[in-house]
Amino acid sequence: RGHAGASADFAKLARTLSPTPAVAGYPRAKALEQIAQCETHDRGLYAGYVSVTDPAGTQRSYVNLRCLRFDPRGGYCIYAGGGITAMSDPESEWDEAQAKASNLLNIIQNNRK
């Protein structure tokens, strides 16, 4: 948690921080290199920022690791994941990503008409 101040340029700050370790891993340069070598798919909407401005004008921004894309035919694609660092346990990270995706899937299935 931090405070950027009233004059902060949030778009510039997000570009500087992106991708965060939670999205790409750490150290960033090496993690991005490994992602480029190992992943064969486009990450698309894998992660992003969500910003909310309250009535007083205070802006809060969050890194979003759970996304959902609907297609025109009624299908959908769930994006969920976690950042892998040197201290991560890959199996635990996988379980966490599965839990995030399952949560979104449950919401969809429980709200179908």
C-alpha positions as CSV (number, residue, x, y, z in Angstrom):
1,R,0.0,0.0,0.0
2,G,1.3,3.5,-0.8
3,H,0.3,7.0,-1.6
4,A,1.2,8.7,-4.8
5,G,-0.1,12.2,-4.0
6,A,-2.8,14.4,-5.6
7,S,-0.6,15.4,-8.6
8,A,0.4,11.8,-9.6
9,D,0.0,10.8,-13.2
10,F,-1.6,7.4,-12.7
11,A,-1.3,6.4,-16.3
12,K,2.5,7.1,-16.2
13,L,2.8,5.3,-12.9
14,A,0.9,2.2,-14.2
15,R,3.2,2.1,-17.3
16,T,6.2,2.3,-15.0
17,L,5.0,-0.5,-12.8
18,S,3.6,-2.7,-15.6
19,P,3.9,-5.5,-15.7
20,T,4.0,-6.0,-11.9
21,P,5.7,-9.0,-10.4
22,A,2.2,-10.5,-9.8
23,V,1.7,-10.4,-13.6
24,A,5.1,-11.3,-15.0
25,G,7.3,-12.4,-12.2
26,Y,10.6,-11.0,-10.8
27,P,13.1,-9.9,-11.8
28,R,11.0,-8.3,-14.6
29,A,13.5,-8.4,-17.5
30,K,14.4,-12.1,-17.0
31,A,10.8,-13.1,-16.3
32,L,9.6,-11.4,-19.5
33,E,12.3,-13.2,-21.4
34,Q,11.3,-16.5,-20.0
35,I,7.6,-15.8,-20.7
36,A,8.4,-15.0,-24.3
37,Q,10.3,-18.3,-24.7
38,C,7.8,-20.5,-22.9
39,E,4.3,-19.2,-23.7
40,T,2.9,-19.9,-27.1
41,H,-0.3,-17.9,-26.7
42,D,-1.2,-14.3,-26.6
43,R,-1.9,-13.2,-23.0
44,G,-4.7,-10.9,-24.2
45,L,-6.6,-9.7,-21.2
46,Y,-4.6,-11.8,-18.7
47,A,-4.2,-8.8,-16.4
48,G,-4.7,-5.1,-16.1
49,Y,-5.5,-2.2,-13.9
50,V,-8.8,-1.2,-12.4
51,S,-9.2,2.3,-11.1
52,V,-12.0,3.8,-9.1
53,T,-12.5,7.4,-8.2
54,D,-14.7,8.0,-5.2
55,P,-17.1,11.1,-4.9
56,A,-14.4,13.0,-3.1
57,G,-12.1,12.6,-6.1
58,T,-9.7,10.0,-4.5
59,Q,-8.5,7.5,-7.0
60,R,-7.6,4.0,-6.1
61,S,-6.0,1.6,-8.5
62,Y,-5.7,-2.1,-8.3
63,V,-3.8,-4.8,-10.3
64,N,-6.5,-7.2,-11.6
65,L,-5.4,-10.8,-12.0
66,R,-8.9,-12.1,-12.8
67,C,-10.4,-11.2,-16.1
68,L,-13.2,-12.6,-18.2
69,R,-13.8,-12.1,-22.0
70,F,-17.1,-12.8,-23.6
71,D,-17.4,-13.5,-27.3
72,P,-20.4,-12.6,-29.5
73,R,-21.6,-16.2,-29.6
74,G,-22.0,-16.4,-25.8
75,G,-18.7,-18.2,-25.1
76,Y,-16.2,-16.9,-22.7
77,C,-12.5,-17.1,-21.7
78,I,-11.3,-16.8,-18.1
79,Y,-7.9,-15.4,-17.4
80,A,-6.4,-15.9,-14.0
81,G,-2.9,-16.3,-12.7
82,G,-0.2,-15.4,-10.2
83,G,3.3,-14.1,-10.3
84,I,6.1,-16.7,-10.0
85,T,9.2,-15.5,-8.2
86,A,12.3,-17.3,-7.0
87,M,10.6,-18.0,-3.7
88,S,7.3,-19.3,-5.2
89,D,6.1,-22.8,-5.0
90,P,4.9,-23.5,-8.6
91,E,2.3,-26.1,-7.4
92,S,0.8,-23.6,-4.9
93,E,0.7,-20.9,-7.6
94,W,-1.1,-23.2,-10.0
95,D,-3.6,-24.1,-7.2
96,E,-4.2,-20.4,-6.6
97,A,-4.7,-19.7,-10.3
98,Q,-7.2,-22.6,-10.5
99,A,-9.1,-21.3,-7.5
100,K,-9.3,-17.8,-9.0
101,A,-10.6,-19.3,-12.3
102,S,-13.0,-21.5,-10.4
103,N,-14.5,-18.6,-8.5
104,L,-15.3,-16.8,-11.8
105,L,-16.7,-20.0,-13.3
106,N,-18.9,-20.5,-10.3
107,I,-20.3,-17.0,-10.6
108,I,-21.1,-17.5,-14.2
109,Q,-22.7,-20.9,-13.7
110,N,-24.8,-19.7,-10.7
111,N,-26.1,-16.6,-12.6
112,R,-27.2,-18.2,-15.9
113,K,-30.8,-17.6,-16.8
